[in-house]
Amino acid sequence: MSTLSPSFTRRTLLVTAAAAGAISALPGTLAVAKSEDNEIRSFKFSATDAELSDLRRRVAATRWPDRETVPDDTQGVRLDTIQKLAKHWRGYDWRKTEARLNSFPQFMTEIDGLDIHFIHVRSKHENALPIIITHGWPGSVIEQLKIIKPLTDPTAYGGSESDAFHVVIPSLPGYGFSGKPKQPGWNPPRIAKAWAVLMQRLGYTKYVAQGGDWGNAVTELMAVQEPSGLLGIHTNMAATVPAEISKALAAGAPPTNLSPDEKRAYDQLDDFNKNGLGYAIEMNNRPQTLYGIVDSPIGLAAWMLDHDIRSYQMIARSFDGQKEGLTPDDVLDNVMLYWLTNTATSSARLYWDNAHFPTGGFFDPRGIKIPVAVSAFPDEIYQAPRSWAEKAYPKLIFYNRPPKGGHFAAWEQPELFVADLNTAFKTLRDAT
């Protein structure tokens, strides 16, 4: 059995009744029994008071740089924005989020030599459809907390029991509470295989999968691998960019025959390629160099905020007091999970593993043959046009362009996200 990283030595791990007699777990410690293959262990997390005090000390002791020399966001996260985040952090209460996280059933199981953490909430409705939902970077299982209850208990939210899901939300290897790989090679195809093992281990013989960002790569590769029981997938960051568009982007010469939706997608991709890839280039090439974001919570927060320009601007507006898809507390919930689990570097290595064990371009079509559903949110890195989706996915069963939302769709717009999942998988439910 693989063990949790040293940063977890002050945590408490609760195990299943079957293993309870084999361990002793004292408050503030971690004690894990030797486990049998396929064992699923219950899990809860509690940060220590010392860790939270240390965090507050580090935030207060931040050494600030001088202000940017431009009146816009072109040099990165603006000093005013990150100082407002720091001010909010001083009054932020992690314990509320910790209690919310622990209100959901969480588990650990070892797959391919690595401990995998996951949330697993079964619906009370007998015919619920199992779904595995995968986050990305700089996300975590925090992204999906808002959609768990509407998916598992739709009747409490004005829906029908025929819309119910059994929900499985794993933490990617090296992220959150999952184990940190000790050897290279945990790339999206390997994770996709692990997720199929997880669903089989949970006893699900028919299920669907969903993902965005790295979660899309993992989900689409599950579809490529076609594990037994996988009925179809849904993506909120589809990989649909035609080869001729990729060539045009590389050459800097947009085709002249694009539709308005295709031209908008091209321009979004062009801007991201030119201005938005700094974080990915560093993590692709030198993830171990990022010691600063392991040592400084403000450094970590700034690094995570600067993912894509529309998400960053939405988050910046929220710290200015505007009502946005995410609140300041939402943002800090996610940063805190990275901080408390010390996963800034281990999560970044997924980029290195993907670059060194390549499986094609991030947005290249993968030749998926099973049913695919697409939600193309307007403020995503690029809003996939229907024309590209129809070419990339021969069995496209659903396509929608929601009126608002961006990269963190389930987190930002949970109602729109849930509505799309309900509609997207209706045909697959009816078929089973």
N, C-alpha and C positions, 0 to 999 in steps of 0.2 A: 504494500500500500504506500502511495506517495504521501508525504506529509505536507502540511501547510507551511508557508514561508515563515521565517523568524519573526516577521512583524506581527504574526498572529499569536505569539506565545503568551500574550496577556489577555486573550479572548476566552470566552466560554463557549464550547461547542457541546450542544445537547444531542445525544445519540438516540437511536430507536430503542424501544424496549428490549429488542432481541440482543442488543449489544450492551445495554445498560449495566448488566451485572459484571461486565468485563472491564469497566473503567471506573475511575473516580474523577469527578470534575468539581474542582473547588472554585469559588468566585474569583474572577480575575486570572484564571489559569486556563490552559488548554490541555486536556488529556484525552487522547484518542486511542481506542483499542485497535488491535490488529483486526482487520475486517475480512470477511469472506468476499470472494468475487461477486460482483453484482449487488452488493449491499447498498441500501439507500439509508442514509443517516439524517435525522432531523438536525436543523441548524438554526441558531439564533446568534445575533451579534450585539455586543455591548462595548462601546468605547469606554476606556477608563477615564476617570476625572483628571488624571495626570496628563493624558494625551490631549484632552480638550484645553487644559490650562496651558500646555506647551504651545498649542496652536494659537491661542489668544496672545501669548507672549511674542510669538514670531510675527504675527500680523502687526502688532503694535510697534515692533522693532524694525519694520521694513525700511530699507534704505531706498529712497525714491530717486529716480532719474530726473533730469530737467524735462521741461515740457517739450512736446513735439514742435517742430518749426513750421508746420503747415496747419491751416485752419480746417482740416478734414481728417479722414481716416486712412489716408494713403501711407502713412508711416507705421500703422499698426494700432493696437489698442491705446486709446487716448488716456493721458494721465488723469484727466478729470473723471473719466468713467471708472478707472480702476481704483481711484481714491474714494469714489462714492461706494464702490463695492466693499472696500476695506472698512469704511464707516458703518455700512450695514452689517458687516460680519461681526462687529463688536456687540451688537444686540441680537444676533442670530442664535437660535436654540436647536442644536443638533438632536437633543433628546426627543423632540416631537417627531422628527423624521425617523429616528431609530425605532420609536414605538410603532409608527405606521408601517415601517418595513417589517418589523417582527410580528405585526398583526396578520401577515400572510404566511402560509405554510412554506418553509424553506428547507432545502435538503442539500446534501452532498452525496456524490457517488463517484467512484473511480472509474474512468474510462481511458483506455490506452495509456495507463500508467500515470494519469493526472487526475487530481480531485476536481470535479466540476460542481459548481454551485448552481442551484436553480430554484426558482419559485414555482410551485405547482398547486394550482387552485382548481379543484373539480367543481363543476356546476351541480346544482341540486336537480337539474333537469336530465332525465334519463337518456334522451337522444342527443345530448350535446356533442358537438364536433370537436375533437382534440386539435389543438393548434400549438405549434412551437414558434415563439416570437424572438427574434435575435436583434440585439442592439448593435451599435457601432462605436466609433471613436469620434468625439470625446464624450460618448454616452456611457450608459450603464443600465442596469435593471431599473434605476430610478426613472428612466424615460417612460417605462411602461406601467408604472404604478396606477396612473389615472384611468387606464382602460381595463384593468382586471375585473372590477366589479360590474361595469356595464356589459362586458363580454360573458362573464360567468352567470350573472343574474339579470338578464335583460328585462324581465318583467318588472323589476324594481325601478327601471328607468324608462318605462313606457313602451317597451318592446314586447316581443312574443317569445315564448319559450322555444319556439322553433329556431330562434337566432342564437341559442346558447352555445358556448364553447367551454371545453375543459382547457385551461390555459397553462402552458409550460413556458417559463422565461429563464433561460440559462444565462450565466455570466460567461463571456468569452474567456478562453484561457489567458491568464495574465491580467485579467480585469476583475475588479470587485473582489469577491470572496473565493473565486476559483483559484486553483493552484497556479503557480508561476512556472512555466516550462523551464527545465534546467538544460535542455538541449534544443538546438534550432530545429525547425521543420514543422511547427504548428501553424501551418498556413490554412487558408480557407477550405481547400479540398479535404484536409485532414479533420478540420472542425466539422465540416458537413457530415463526414462519416461518423464522427462521435455523436452528433445530434441524432442520427438515425438509430444508433445504439441506445441512446437515452430514451427515445420514444418507444423502442421495442422493450426496453427494460421496464418501462412504466406500464406495459401491457396494451399499448395502443396499436391495433392492427390496421386502422385506417385513420389518417390524419392529414392536416394541411400545414403549411409553413409560411411564415411572414418575416420580412426584414427590410431594413434600410441601411445605407452606408455599408460598413463591413457585414452587417446583417443581411444586406441584399446579396453580397458576394457569396456568403455561406448558404443562403437560401436558394439562390440560383444554382449553385453547385450541387446542392441536394437534388434539385430537379434534374440536373445533368446525370447524376449518379443513379437516379430513379430507384431509391431503396424501396423494399416491399412496404406497401401501405401508404406511401405518399401520393395523395390524390391530386394535389395542385398547390400552387404558391401564389402569394400576393406580395408585391413590392411597392414601396413608396420612394425608391430611387432606382428606377429601372436602368438596365444596361442595354441600350438600344441604338447606340451611335453607329451608323453605317460606316463601312470601311472608307468610302469616298469622302465622308465628312471628316473622319480622322486625318486623312491625307491632306485635306484642305486646311484643317486647323494647323497642322504641322508646317504647311507651306505659307500660311498667313494669307490665303486667297479664298475668300468665301465663294461658293458656287452662286451663280446668278439665277438659278431656277428654283430657289427655295420658296415654300409657302410661308405666310406670315408666322405660323407656329414654328416651323423649322428654322426660320431666320432668327427668331427670338432664342430658340434653344442653341443655335450656333453661336450667337453673341454671348450668351451666358457661359458656354463652355470656353470660348475664346478669352473672356475676361478672367475666368477661374484659372485657366492655364497660365495667363500672364501675371496675375496678381494674387492668386489665392492658394498656391501650392507650396509656399515656403515651409510650413509645418511638415507636410508630407515628404518633401525632399530631405529634410533633416532626419526624420524618423526612418525613411527608406534606407538612408546611408549610414547614419551615426546615432542610433538611439541611445547608446550608452553614454554619450557625451552630455546628456540632458540632466546633469547633476543639480543644476540650479533649481529646477522645478520639483525636485525631490526634497530640497532643503528649504525652499521658500514657498509658503502657501499663496502668497500674492503672485509669485512667478508662475506657479501652477495654474492659478485662476486665469491670468492673462493669456497663457499658452492655450488653455482650453477655450477661452472666449474667441480667439482669433482663428476660427475654423473656416467659415465662409462669410462673406461680407454681409449678406442679408440677415443671417442669424445674429451676427455680432451687432449689427445696427438695431435689430429688434431688442436684444438684451440691453444694449446701451440705453435705449429709450425707456426700458423698464426701470433702470436705476435713476432715470430722470423723473420718475413718478408717473409715467404714462401706463395705461392699462394695455398690456401686451399678452401674447400667447404664453409667455413665461413670466413669473414673478421673480424678484430678487431672491426670495427664499428658494424657489425652484432651482435657480442657478447654483446657489450655494449648496443645496442638497447634493447635487451631482459632484461638485468640486470636493465636498467633504468626503464622499465615498472614495474618491481617488486618494485623497490625503490620508485618511485613516487606514486604508489598506496598503499604502505605499506602493501604488501600482502605476505611477507616472511612467517609469522606465519599462516595466514589464509589459504594459499595454502598448507602448510605442514599438516594441519589438515585432508586433504583428506586421507592421509596415516592412520591416527588414526581412522577415520571413517570407512575406509575399513577393518582395523584390528579388530575393535570392532563390526562391522556389516558384518561379513565375507560372501563372496560369492564364496569361493574356491580359489585355488592357482592362482597366477597371470598368469602363463603360462599353466594352466590345460585346456584341451579342455572342451568346455561348451555345447556341444550337439546342435550346430547350424544346423537348417534344411533348411534355405534359402540359395540362392547362395552367395558364398564367393570368393573373389579374393585376392591373396597374392603377395606382392612384398617383397622378402627376400634380403635385402641389406647386403653386406658382412661384414660391420663393426657394425652391430646392436649388441645388447647385445648377441643375438644368431641368427644365420642365419637358419631359419626354413627349414629343408630338405623337399623336395617334398613328400617323403614317409610319413612323419609325417603329413604334410598338408592334404594329401589325406585321411588319417584316421580321422583327426579331423573335416574335412569339407566334408561331403558326397556329397555336391553340389559345389565342387571346380570348378569354371568356368575359372580361370586364375591363373597361377603361373609363376613367373619370378624371376631370380637372377640377378639384375642389376650389371654392372661391378664395380661400386664404390658407396660409400655412407654409412652412418651409422644411428645413432639413430634419428637425426633430418633430415630425408630424404627430405621432401619438402623444407626445408630451405637450406640444403647443395647442393642438386642435383635437382633443380626444373624442369629442362628439362626432366630428366629421370623419375621423379615422374609423371609429367603430361602425358608423353608418356604412362606410365603404366596405368594410370587412363583411358585414351582414349581407349586403347586396352581392358582393363579389363571389361569395362561396355558396350562394343559394342554389345554383345549378348543380354543384357537386354534392350538396346535401340531398337534393332531390334524386340524384343518380344512385345514392347509396341507401 
